[in-house]
Amino acid sequence: MEPVHALEWRDGLALGCQDHCNDTGSKGIIGHTGSDDSTNKIRSQRYGSLGSKLKSGSAENISYGYKTPESIIM
């Protein structure tokens, strides 16, 4: 297989994720769909392009109940 390029930080993705946490967390909603029926793609597009290197789309991983990034990975 041909290697893919390294992960990169995207401000639009981070801001879209924060919006989703603020929206769903305050309402007790779980899952990938926002209270306004938004998806991760829609939320990140609110903050501009995902970048020219992005060829295959984007996805999100949601985890509940863990306190640290390390515990989510473990």
mmCIF file of the N, C-alpha and C atoms, coordinates in Angstrom:
data_MODEL
# 
_entry.id   MODEL 
# 
loop_
_atom_site.group_PDB 
_atom_site.id 
_atom_site.type_symbol 
_atom_site.label_atom_id 
_atom_site.label_alt_id 
_atom_site.label_comp_id 
_atom_site.label_asym_id 
_atom_site.label_entity_id 
_atom_site.label_seq_id 
_atom_site.pdbx_PDB_ins_code 
_atom_site.Cartn_x 
_atom_site.Cartn_y 
_atom_site.Cartn_z 
_atom_site.occupancy 
_atom_site.B_iso_or_equiv 
_atom_site.pdbx_formal_charge 
_atom_site.auth_seq_id 
_atom_site.auth_comp_id 
_atom_site.auth_asym_id 
_atom_site.auth_atom_id 
_atom_site.pdbx_PDB_model_num 
ATOM 1   N N  . MET A 1 1  ? 0.829   -1.180 0.000  1.00 0.00 ? 1  MET A N  1 
ATOM 2   C CA . MET A 1 1  ? 0.000   0.000  0.000  1.00 0.00 ? 1  MET A CA 1 
ATOM 3   C C  . MET A 1 1  ? 0.877   1.248  0.000  1.00 0.00 ? 1  MET A C  1 
ATOM 4   N N  . GLU A 1 2  ? 0.369   2.265  -0.630 1.00 0.00 ? 2  GLU A N  1 
ATOM 5   C CA . GLU A 1 2  ? 1.070   3.544  -0.625 1.00 0.00 ? 2  GLU A CA 1 
ATOM 6   C C  . GLU A 1 2  ? 0.817   4.252  0.706  1.00 0.00 ? 2  GLU A C  1 
ATOM 7   N N  . PRO A 1 3  ? 1.858   4.758  1.354  1.00 0.00 ? 3  PRO A N  1 
ATOM 8   C CA . PRO A 1 3  ? 1.665   5.435  2.643  1.00 0.00 ? 3  PRO A CA 1 
ATOM 9   C C  . PRO A 1 3  ? 0.829   6.701  2.483  1.00 0.00 ? 3  PRO A C  1 
ATOM 10  N N  . VAL A 1 4  ? 0.099   7.026  3.509  1.00 0.00 ? 4  VAL A N  1 
ATOM 11  C CA . VAL A 1 4  ? -0.653  8.283  3.532  1.00 0.00 ? 4  VAL A CA 1 
ATOM 12  C C  . VAL A 1 4  ? 0.200   9.323  4.249  1.00 0.00 ? 4  VAL A C  1 
ATOM 13  N N  . HIS A 1 5  ? -0.118  10.593 4.033  1.00 0.00 ? 5  HIS A N  1 
ATOM 14  C CA . HIS A 1 5  ? 0.692   11.617 4.685  1.00 0.00 ? 5  HIS A CA 1 
ATOM 15  C C  . HIS A 1 5  ? 0.340   11.701 6.165  1.00 0.00 ? 5  HIS A C  1 
ATOM 16  N N  . ALA A 1 6  ? 1.220   12.289 6.929  1.00 0.00 ? 6  ALA A N  1 
ATOM 17  C CA . ALA A 1 6  ? 1.060   12.379 8.383  1.00 0.00 ? 6  ALA A CA 1 
ATOM 18  C C  . ALA A 1 6  ? -0.167  13.208 8.756  1.00 0.00 ? 6  ALA A C  1 
ATOM 19  N N  . LEU A 1 7  ? -0.708  12.927 9.925  1.00 0.00 ? 7  LEU A N  1 
ATOM 20  C CA . LEU A 1 7  ? -1.817  13.721 10.438 1.00 0.00 ? 7  LEU A CA 1 
ATOM 21  C C  . LEU A 1 7  ? -1.374  15.157 10.649 1.00 0.00 ? 7  LEU A C  1 
ATOM 22  N N  . GLU A 1 8  ? -2.281  16.067 10.412 1.00 0.00 ? 8  GLU A N  1 
ATOM 23  C CA . GLU A 1 8  ? -1.995  17.488 10.606 1.00 0.00 ? 8  GLU A CA 1 
ATOM 24  C C  . GLU A 1 8  ? -3.117  18.124 11.399 1.00 0.00 ? 8  GLU A C  1 
ATOM 25  N N  . TRP A 1 9  ? -2.765  19.106 12.206 1.00 0.00 ? 9  TRP A N  1 
ATOM 26  C CA . TRP A 1 9  ? -3.757  19.867 12.958 1.00 0.00 ? 9  TRP A CA 1 
ATOM 27  C C  . TRP A 1 9  ? -4.543  20.750 12.007 1.00 0.00 ? 9  TRP A C  1 
ATOM 28  N N  . ARG A 1 10 ? -5.853  20.802 12.180 1.00 0.00 ? 10 ARG A N  1 
ATOM 29  C CA . ARG A 1 10 ? -6.716  21.674 11.381 1.00 0.00 ? 10 ARG A CA 1 
ATOM 30  C C  . ARG A 1 10 ? -7.596  22.468 12.344 1.00 0.00 ? 10 ARG A C  1 
ATOM 31  N N  . ASP A 1 11 ? -7.417  23.778 12.346 1.00 0.00 ? 11 ASP A N  1 
ATOM 32  C CA . ASP A 1 11 ? -8.200  24.632 13.230 1.00 0.00 ? 11 ASP A CA 1 
ATOM 33  C C  . ASP A 1 11 ? -9.697  24.461 13.002 1.00 0.00 ? 11 ASP A C  1 
ATOM 34  N N  . GLY A 1 12 ? -10.124 24.355 11.747 1.00 0.00 ? 12 GLY A N  1 
ATOM 35  C CA . GLY A 1 12 ? -11.540 24.196 11.441 1.00 0.00 ? 12 GLY A CA 1 
ATOM 36  C C  . GLY A 1 12 ? -12.128 22.933 12.054 1.00 0.00 ? 12 GLY A C  1 
ATOM 37  N N  . LEU A 1 13 ? -11.367 21.856 12.041 1.00 0.00 ? 13 LEU A N  1 
ATOM 38  C CA . LEU A 1 13 ? -11.836 20.624 12.663 1.00 0.00 ? 13 LEU A CA 1 
ATOM 39  C C  . LEU A 1 13 ? -11.952 20.782 14.170 1.00 0.00 ? 13 LEU A C  1 
ATOM 40  N N  . ALA A 1 14 ? -10.928 21.402 14.770 1.00 0.00 ? 14 ALA A N  1 
ATOM 41  C CA . ALA A 1 14 ? -10.941 21.601 16.224 1.00 0.00 ? 14 ALA A CA 1 
ATOM 42  C C  . ALA A 1 14 ? -12.105 22.489 16.654 1.00 0.00 ? 14 ALA A C  1 
ATOM 43  N N  . LEU A 1 15 ? -12.350 23.558 15.921 1.00 0.00 ? 15 LEU A N  1 
ATOM 44  C CA . LEU A 1 15 ? -13.450 24.457 16.266 1.00 0.00 ? 15 LEU A CA 1 
ATOM 45  C C  . LEU A 1 15 ? -14.805 23.781 16.067 1.00 0.00 ? 15 LEU A C  1 
ATOM 46  N N  . GLY A 1 16 ? -14.930 22.994 15.004 1.00 0.00 ? 16 GLY A N  1 
ATOM 47  C CA . GLY A 1 16 ? -16.161 22.242 14.785 1.00 0.00 ? 16 GLY A CA 1 
ATOM 48  C C  . GLY A 1 16 ? -16.412 21.226 15.890 1.00 0.00 ? 16 GLY A C  1 
ATOM 49  N N  . CYS A 1 17 ? -15.346 20.591 16.357 1.00 0.00 ? 17 CYS A N  1 
ATOM 50  C CA . CYS A 1 17 ? -15.463 19.635 17.471 1.00 0.00 ? 17 CYS A CA 1 
ATOM 51  C C  . CYS A 1 17 ? -15.891 20.338 18.749 1.00 0.00 ? 17 CYS A C  1 
ATOM 52  N N  . GLN A 1 18 ? -15.290 21.488 19.009 1.00 0.00 ? 18 GLN A N  1 
ATOM 53  C CA . GLN A 1 18 ? -15.664 22.238 20.203 1.00 0.00 ? 18 GLN A CA 1 
ATOM 54  C C  . GLN A 1 18 ? -17.132 22.655 20.145 1.00 0.00 ? 18 GLN A C  1 
ATOM 55  N N  . ASP A 1 19 ? -17.580 23.086 18.987 1.00 0.00 ? 19 ASP A N  1 
ATOM 56  C CA . ASP A 1 19 ? -18.997 23.427 18.814 1.00 0.00 ? 19 ASP A CA 1 
ATOM 57  C C  . ASP A 1 19 ? -19.894 22.229 19.142 1.00 0.00 ? 19 ASP A C  1 
ATOM 58  N N  . HIS A 1 20 ? -19.494 21.056 18.651 1.00 0.00 ? 20 HIS A N  1 
ATOM 59  C CA . HIS A 1 20 ? -20.297 19.851 18.877 1.00 0.00 ? 20 HIS A CA 1 
ATOM 60  C C  . HIS A 1 20 ? -20.342 19.508 20.364 1.00 0.00 ? 20 HIS A C  1 
ATOM 61  N N  . CYS A 1 21 ? -19.211 19.619 21.034 1.00 0.00 ? 21 CYS A N  1 
ATOM 62  C CA . CYS A 1 21 ? -19.183 19.352 22.480 1.00 0.00 ? 21 CYS A CA 1 
ATOM 63  C C  . CYS A 1 21 ? -20.075 20.333 23.235 1.00 0.00 ? 21 CYS A C  1 
ATOM 64  N N  . ASN A 1 22 ? -19.975 21.606 22.898 1.00 0.00 ? 22 ASN A N  1 
ATOM 65  C CA . ASN A 1 22 ? -20.796 22.622 23.562 1.00 0.00 ? 22 ASN A CA 1 
ATOM 66  C C  . ASN A 1 22 ? -22.284 22.386 23.307 1.00 0.00 ? 22 ASN A C  1 
ATOM 67  N N  . ASP A 1 23 ? -22.608 22.012 22.094 1.00 0.00 ? 23 ASP A N  1 
ATOM 68  C CA . ASP A 1 23 ? -24.002 21.786 21.702 1.00 0.00 ? 23 ASP A CA 1 
ATOM 69  C C  . ASP A 1 23 ? -24.571 20.543 22.379 1.00 0.00 ? 23 ASP A C  1 
ATOM 70  N N  . THR A 1 24 ? -23.948 19.407 22.158 1.00 0.00 ? 24 THR A N  1 
ATOM 71  C CA . THR A 1 24 ? -24.523 18.148 22.620 1.00 0.00 ? 24 THR A CA 1 
ATOM 72  C C  . THR A 1 24 ? -24.353 17.943 24.117 1.00 0.00 ? 24 THR A C  1 
ATOM 73  N N  . GLY A 1 25 ? -23.209 18.341 24.647 1.00 0.00 ? 25 GLY A N  1 
ATOM 74  C CA . GLY A 1 25 ? -22.954 18.137 26.071 1.00 0.00 ? 25 GLY A CA 1 
ATOM 75  C C  . GLY A 1 25 ? -23.949 18.852 26.956 1.00 0.00 ? 25 GLY A C  1 
ATOM 76  N N  . SER A 1 26 ? -24.266 20.066 26.603 1.00 0.00 ? 26 SER A N  1 
ATOM 77  C CA . SER A 1 26 ? -25.189 20.842 27.423 1.00 0.00 ? 26 SER A CA 1 
ATOM 78  C C  . SER A 1 26 ? -26.619 20.311 27.362 1.00 0.00 ? 26 SER A C  1 
ATOM 79  N N  . LYS A 1 27 ? -26.912 19.511 26.337 1.00 0.00 ? 27 LYS A N  1 
ATOM 80  C CA . LYS A 1 27 ? -28.264 18.971 26.151 1.00 0.00 ? 27 LYS A CA 1 
ATOM 81  C C  . LYS A 1 27 ? -28.362 17.491 26.498 1.00 0.00 ? 27 LYS A C  1 
ATOM 82  N N  . GLY A 1 28 ? -27.229 16.881 26.844 1.00 0.00 ? 28 GLY A N  1 
ATOM 83  C CA . GLY A 1 28 ? -27.225 15.460 27.160 1.00 0.00 ? 28 GLY A CA 1 
ATOM 84  C C  . GLY A 1 28 ? -27.378 14.559 25.948 1.00 0.00 ? 28 GLY A C  1 
ATOM 85  N N  . ILE A 1 29 ? -27.053 15.095 24.767 1.00 0.00 ? 29 ILE A N  1 
ATOM 86  C CA . ILE A 1 29 ? -27.148 14.334 23.520 1.00 0.00 ? 29 ILE A CA 1 
ATOM 87  C C  . ILE A 1 29 ? -25.839 13.587 23.303 1.00 0.00 ? 29 ILE A C  1 
ATOM 88  N N  . ILE A 1 30 ? -25.918 12.362 22.797 1.00 0.00 ? 30 ILE A N  1 
ATOM 89  C CA . ILE A 1 30 ? -24.708 11.637 22.414 1.00 0.00 ? 30 ILE A CA 1 
ATOM 90  C C  . ILE A 1 30 ? -24.789 11.307 20.927 1.00 0.00 ? 30 ILE A C  1 
ATOM 91  N N  . GLY A 1 31 ? -23.649 11.103 20.319 1.00 0.00 ? 31 GLY A N  1 
ATOM 92  C CA . GLY A 1 31 ? -23.615 10.713 18.917 1.00 0.00 ? 31 GLY A CA 1 
ATOM 93  C C  . GLY A 1 31 ? -22.963 11.755 18.025 1.00 0.00 ? 31 GLY A C  1 
ATOM 94  N N  . HIS A 1 32 ? -22.980 11.470 16.735 1.00 0.00 ? 32 HIS A N  1 
ATOM 95  C CA . HIS A 1 32 ? -22.272 12.273 15.749 1.00 0.00 ? 32 HIS A CA 1 
ATOM 96  C C  . HIS A 1 32 ? -23.107 13.401 15.151 1.00 0.00 ? 32 HIS A C  1 
ATOM 97  N N  . THR A 1 33 ? -24.402 13.405 15.393 1.00 0.00 ? 33 THR A N  1 
ATOM 98  C CA . THR A 1 33 ? -25.274 14.417 14.808 1.00 0.00 ? 33 THR A CA 1 
ATOM 99  C C  . THR A 1 33 ? -25.595 15.499 15.824 1.00 0.00 ? 33 THR A C  1 
ATOM 100 N N  . GLY A 1 34 ? -25.394 16.763 15.432 1.00 0.00 ? 34 GLY A N  1 
ATOM 101 C CA . GLY A 1 34 ? -25.686 17.880 16.316 1.00 0.00 ? 34 GLY A CA 1 
ATOM 102 C C  . GLY A 1 34 ? -27.182 18.118 16.451 1.00 0.00 ? 34 GLY A C  1 
ATOM 103 N N  . SER A 1 35 ? -27.546 18.963 17.401 1.00 0.00 ? 35 SER A N  1 
ATOM 104 C CA . SER A 1 35 ? -28.974 19.255 17.617 1.00 0.00 ? 35 SER A CA 1 
ATOM 105 C C  . SER A 1 35 ? -29.581 19.970 16.417 1.00 0.00 ? 35 SER A C  1 
ATOM 106 N N  . ASP A 1 36 ? -28.729 20.552 15.561 1.00 0.00 ? 36 ASP A N  1 
ATOM 107 C CA . ASP A 1 36 ? -29.191 21.201 14.328 1.00 0.00 ? 36 ASP A CA 1 
ATOM 108 C C  . ASP A 1 36 ? -29.030 20.280 13.112 1.00 0.00 ? 36 ASP A C  1 
ATOM 109 N N  . ASP A 1 37 ? -28.881 18.973 13.364 1.00 0.00 ? 37 ASP A N  1 
ATOM 110 C CA . ASP A 1 37 ? -28.667 17.940 12.339 1.00 0.00 ? 37 ASP A CA 1 
ATOM 111 C C  . ASP A 1 37 ? -27.328 18.076 11.615 1.00 0.00 ? 37 ASP A C  1 
ATOM 112 N N  . SER A 1 38 ? -26.381 18.810 12.193 1.00 0.00 ? 38 SER A N  1 
ATOM 113 C CA . SER A 1 38 ? -25.072 18.964 11.554 1.00 0.00 ? 38 SER A CA 1 
ATOM 114 C C  . SER A 1 38 ? -24.240 17.699 11.707 1.00 0.00 ? 38 SER A C  1 
ATOM 115 N N  . THR A 1 39 ? -23.372 17.484 10.723 1.00 0.00 ? 39 THR A N  1 
ATOM 116 C CA . THR A 1 39 ? -22.403 16.392 10.736 1.00 0.00 ? 39 THR A CA 1 
ATOM 117 C C  . THR A 1 39 ? -21.019 16.992 10.993 1.00 0.00 ? 39 THR A C  1 
ATOM 118 N N  . ASN A 1 40 ? -20.024 16.140 11.207 1.00 0.00 ? 40 ASN A N  1 
ATOM 119 C CA . ASN A 1 40 ? -18.675 16.660 11.412 1.00 0.00 ? 40 ASN A CA 1 
ATOM 120 C C  . ASN A 1 40 ? -18.200 17.462 10.202 1.00 0.00 ? 40 ASN A C  1 
ATOM 121 N N  . LYS A 1 41 ? -18.559 17.063 9.013  1.00 0.00 ? 41 LYS A N  1 
ATOM 122 C CA . LYS A 1 41 ? -18.156 17.792 7.810  1.00 0.00 ? 41 LYS A CA 1 
ATOM 123 C C  . LYS A 1 41 ? -18.786 19.187 7.785  1.00 0.00 ? 41 LYS A C  1 
ATOM 124 N N  . ILE A 1 42 ? -20.062 19.263 8.070  1.00 0.00 ? 42 ILE A N  1 
ATOM 125 C CA . ILE A 1 42 ? -20.747 20.556 8.095  1.00 0.00 ? 42 ILE A CA 1 
ATOM 126 C C  . ILE A 1 42 ? -20.147 21.457 9.165  1.00 0.00 ? 42 ILE A C  1 
ATOM 127 N N  . ARG A 1 43 ? -19.914 20.899 10.354 1.00 0.00 ? 43 ARG A N  1 
ATOM 128 C CA . ARG A 1 43 ? -19.360 21.714 11.447 1.00 0.00 ? 43 ARG A CA 1 
ATOM 129 C C  . ARG A 1 43 ? -17.981 22.255 11.109 1.00 0.00 ? 43 ARG A C  1 
ATOM 130 N N  . SER A 1 44 ? -17.128 21.443 10.504 1.00 0.00 ? 44 SER A N  1 
ATOM 131 C CA . SER A 1 44 ? -15.782 21.920 10.167 1.00 0.00 ? 44 SER A CA 1 
ATOM 132 C C  . SER A 1 44 ? -15.809 22.905 9.007  1.00 0.00 ? 44 SER A C  1 
ATOM 133 N N  . GLN A 1 45 ? -16.747 22.740 8.076  1.00 0.00 ? 45 GLN A N  1 
ATOM 134 C CA . GLN A 1 45 ? -16.846 23.670 6.944  1.00 0.00 ? 45 GLN A CA 1 
ATOM 135 C C  . GLN A 1 45 ? -17.287 25.060 7.384  1.00 0.00 ? 45 GLN A C  1 
ATOM 136 N N  . ARG A 1 46 ? -17.917 25.163 8.537  1.00 0.00 ? 46 ARG A N  1 
ATOM 137 C CA . ARG A 1 46 ? -18.288 26.480 9.059  1.00 0.00 ? 46 ARG A CA 1 
ATOM 138 C C  . ARG A 1 46 ? -17.058 27.342 9.320  1.00 0.00 ? 46 ARG A C  1 
ATOM 139 N N  . TYR A 1 47 ? -15.911 26.708 9.451  1.00 0.00 ? 47 TYR A N  1 
ATOM 140 C CA . TYR A 1 47 ? -14.670 27.416 9.753  1.00 0.00 ? 47 TYR A CA 1 
ATOM 141 C C  . TYR A 1 47 ? -13.691 27.393 8.589  1.00 0.00 ? 47 TYR A C  1 
ATOM 142 N N  . GLY A 1 48 ? -14.168 27.138 7.390  1.00 0.00 ? 48 GLY A N  1 
ATOM 143 C CA . GLY A 1 48 ? -13.308 27.187 6.215  1.00 0.00 ? 48 GLY A CA 1 
ATOM 144 C C  . GLY A 1 48 ? -12.933 25.818 5.697  1.00 0.00 ? 48 GLY A C  1 
ATOM 145 N N  . SER A 1 49 ? -12.032 25.833 4.761  1.00 0.00 ? 49 SER A N  1 
ATOM 146 C CA . SER A 1 49 ? -11.595 24.631 4.062  1.00 0.00 ? 49 SER A CA 1 
ATOM 147 C C  . SER A 1 49 ? -10.884 23.666 4.999  1.00 0.00 ? 49 SER A C  1 
ATOM 148 N N  . LEU A 1 50 ? -11.015 22.391 4.686  1.00 0.00 ? 50 LEU A N  1 
ATOM 149 C CA . LEU A 1 50 ? -10.271 21.377 5.422  1.00 0.00 ? 50 LEU A CA 1 
ATOM 150 C C  . LEU A 1 50 ? -8.840  21.264 4.914  1.00 0.00 ? 50 LEU A C  1 
ATOM 151 N N  . GLY A 1 51 ? -8.546  21.870 3.801  1.00 0.00 ? 51 GLY A N  1 
ATOM 152 C CA . GLY A 1 51 ? -7.190  21.860 3.284  1.00 0.00 ? 51 GLY A CA 1 
ATOM 153 C C  . GLY A 1 51 ? -7.065  21.106 1.980  1.00 0.00 ? 51 GLY A C  1 
ATOM 154 N N  . SER A 1 52 ? -6.131  21.531 1.164  1.00 0.00 ? 52 SER A N  1 
ATOM 155 C CA . SER A 1 52 ? -5.968  20.947 -0.166 1.00 0.00 ? 52 SER A CA 1 
ATOM 156 C C  . SER A 1 52 ? -5.393  19.538 -0.126 1.00 0.00 ? 52 SER A C  1 
ATOM 157 N N  . LYS A 1 53 ? -4.678  19.177 0.932  1.00 0.00 ? 53 LYS A N  1 
ATOM 158 C CA . LYS A 1 53 ? -4.102  17.840 1.006  1.00 0.00 ? 53 LYS A CA 1 
ATOM 159 C C  . LYS A 1 53 ? -5.132  16.782 1.370  1.00 0.00 ? 53 LYS A C  1 
ATOM 160 N N  . LEU A 1 54 ? -6.282  17.204 1.851  1.00 0.00 ? 54 LEU A N  1 
ATOM 161 C CA . LEU A 1 54 ? -7.305  16.266 2.273  1.00 0.00 ? 54 LEU A CA 1 
ATOM 162 C C  . LEU A 1 54 ? -8.005  15.702 1.042  1.00 0.00 ? 54 LEU A C  1 
ATOM 163 N N  . LYS A 1 55 ? -7.782  14.424 0.760  1.00 0.00 ? 55 LYS A N  1 
ATOM 164 C CA . LYS A 1 55 ? -8.314  13.824 -0.448 1.00 0.00 ? 55 LYS A CA 1 
ATOM 165 C C  . LYS A 1 55 ? -9.458  12.846 -0.170 1.00 0.00 ? 55 LYS A C  1 
ATOM 166 N N  . SER A 1 56 ? -9.519  12.288 1.018  1.00 0.00 ? 56 SER A N  1 
ATOM 167 C CA . SER A 1 56 ? -10.494 11.226 1.251  1.00 0.00 ? 56 SER A CA 1 
ATOM 168 C C  . SER A 1 56 ? -11.569 11.589 2.264  1.00 0.00 ? 56 SER A C  1 
ATOM 169 N N  . GLY A 1 57 ? -11.667 12.834 2.635  1.00 0.00 ? 57 GLY A N  1 
ATOM 170 C CA . GLY A 1 57 ? -12.713 13.232 3.571  1.00 0.00 ? 57 GLY A CA 1 
ATOM 171 C C  . GLY A 1 57 ? -12.201 13.330 4.989  1.00 0.00 ? 57 GLY A C  1 
ATOM 172 N N  . SER A 1 58 ? -13.142 13.380 5.895  1.00 0.00 ? 58 SER A N  1 
ATOM 173 C CA . SER A 1 58 ? -12.786 13.468 7.306  1.00 0.00 ? 58 SER A CA 1 
ATOM 174 C C  . SER A 1 58 ? -13.737 12.593 8.099  1.00 0.00 ? 58 SER A C  1 
ATOM 175 N N  . ALA A 1 59 ? -13.383 12.357 9.330  1.00 0.00 ? 59 ALA A N  1 
ATOM 176 C CA . ALA A 1 59 ? -14.211 11.558 10.221 1.00 0.00 ? 59 ALA A CA 1 
ATOM 177 C C  . ALA A 1 59 ? -13.994 12.061 11.639 1.00 0.00 ? 59 ALA A C  1 
ATOM 178 N N  . GLU A 1 60 ? -14.834 11.586 12.541 1.00 0.00 ? 60 GLU A N  1 
ATOM 179 C CA . GLU A 1 60 ? -14.632 11.955 13.932 1.00 0.00 ? 60 GLU A CA 1 
ATOM 180 C C  . GLU A 1 60 ? -14.745 10.723 14.803 1.00 0.00 ? 60 GLU A C  1 
ATOM 181 N N  . ASN A 1 61 ? -14.075 10.781 15.919 1.00 0.00 ? 61 ASN A N  1 
ATOM 182 C CA . ASN A 1 61 ? -14.117 9.718  16.910 1.00 0.00 ? 61 ASN A CA 1 
ATOM 183 C C  . ASN A 1 61 ? -14.622 10.348 18.192 1.00 0.00 ? 61 ASN A C  1 
ATOM 184 N N  . ILE A 1 62 ? -15.737 9.871  18.710 1.00 0.00 ? 62 ILE A N  1 
ATOM 185 C CA . ILE A 1 62 ? -16.331 10.424 19.918 1.00 0.00 ? 62 ILE A CA 1 
ATOM 186 C C  . ILE A 1 62 ? -16.189 9.408  21.039 1.00 0.00 ? 62 ILE A C  1 
ATOM 187 N N  . SER A 1 63 ? -15.765 9.887  22.187 1.00 0.00 ? 63 SER A N  1 
ATOM 188 C CA . SER A 1 63 ? -15.597 9.029  23.348 1.00 0.00 ? 63 SER A CA 1 
ATOM 189 C C  . SER A 1 63 ? -16.245 9.703  24.549 1.00 0.00 ? 63 SER A C  1 
ATOM 190 N N  . TYR A 1 64 ? -16.873 8.912  25.388 1.00 0.00 ? 64 TYR A N  1 
ATOM 191 C CA . TYR A 1 64 ? -17.563 9.452  26.558 1.00 0.00 ? 64 TYR A CA 1 
ATOM 192 C C  . TYR A 1 64 ? -17.026 8.813  27.832 1.00 0.00 ? 64 TYR A C  1 
ATOM 193 N N  . GLY A 1 65 ? -16.899 9.616  28.885 1.00 0.00 ? 65 GLY A N  1 
ATOM 194 C CA . GLY A 1 65 ? -16.573 9.094  30.203 1.00 0.00 ? 65 GLY A CA 1 
ATOM 195 C C  . GLY A 1 65 ? -15.107 9.053  30.563 1.00 0.00 ? 65 GLY A C  1 
ATOM 196 N N  . TYR A 1 66 ? -14.227 9.337  29.621 1.00 0.00 ? 66 TYR A N  1 
ATOM 197 C CA . TYR A 1 66 ? -12.804 9.333  29.926 1.00 0.00 ? 66 TYR A CA 1 
ATOM 198 C C  . TYR A 1 66 ? -12.332 10.744 30.232 1.00 0.00 ? 66 TYR A C  1 
ATOM 199 N N  . LYS A 1 67 ? -11.312 10.853 31.067 1.00 0.00 ? 67 LYS A N  1 
ATOM 200 C CA . LYS A 1 67 ? -10.839 12.169 31.503 1.00 0.00 ? 67 LYS A CA 1 
ATOM 201 C C  . LYS A 1 67 ? -9.613  12.666 30.756 1.00 0.00 ? 67 LYS A C  1 
ATOM 202 N N  . THR A 1 68 ? -8.842  11.764 30.161 1.00 0.00 ? 68 THR A N  1 
ATOM 203 C CA . THR A 1 68 ? -7.599  12.158 29.493 1.00 0.00 ? 68 THR A CA 1 
ATOM 204 C C  . THR A 1 68 ? -7.516  11.522 28.107 1.00 0.00 ? 68 THR A C  1 
ATOM 205 N N  . PRO A 1 69 ? -6.780  12.158 27.200 1.00 0.00 ? 69 PRO A N  1 
ATOM 206 C CA . PRO A 1 69 ? -6.575  11.536 25.879 1.00 0.00 ? 69 PRO A CA 1 
ATOM 207 C C  . PRO A 1 69 ? -5.931  10.157 25.979 1.00 0.00 ? 69 PRO A C  1 
ATOM 208 N N  . GLU A 1 70 ? -5.019  10.003 26.939 1.00 0.00 ? 70 GLU A N  1 
ATOM 209 C CA . GLU A 1 70 ? -4.350  8.703  27.117 1.00 0.00 ? 70 GLU A CA 1 
ATOM 210 C C  . GLU A 1 70 ? -5.345  7.601  27.470 1.00 0.00 ? 70 GLU A C  1 
ATOM 211 N N  . SER A 1 71 ? -6.310  7.911  28.336 1.00 0.00 ? 71 SER A N  1 
ATOM 212 C CA . SER A 1 71 ? -7.273  6.876  28.735 1.00 0.00 ? 71 SER A CA 1 
ATOM 213 C C  . SER A 1 71 ? -8.208  6.516  27.580 1.00 0.00 ? 71 SER A C  1 
ATOM 214 N N  . ILE A 1 72 ? -8.460  7.442  26.689 1.00 0.00 ? 72 ILE A N  1 
ATOM 215 C CA . ILE A 1 72 ? -9.280  7.137  25.514 1.00 0.00 ? 72 ILE A CA 1 
ATOM 216 C C  . ILE A 1 72 ? -8.540  6.152  24.614 1.00 0.00 ? 72 ILE A C  1 
ATOM 217 N N  . ILE A 1 73 ? -7.265  6.395  24.390 1.00 0.00 ? 73 ILE A N  1 
ATOM 218 C CA . ILE A 1 73 ? -6.460  5.519  23.539 1.00 0.00 ? 73 ILE A CA 1 
ATOM 219 C C  . ILE A 1 73 ? -6.294  4.133  24.159 1.00 0.00 ? 73 ILE A C  1 
ATOM 220 N N  . MET A 1 74 ? -6.087  4.088  25.452 1.00 0.00 ? 74 MET A N  1 
ATOM 221 C CA . MET A 1 74 ? -5.875  2.802  26.143 1.00 0.00 ? 74 MET A CA 1 
ATOM 222 C C  . MET A 1 74 ? -7.113  1.953  26.047 1.00 0.00 ? 74 MET A C  1 
# 
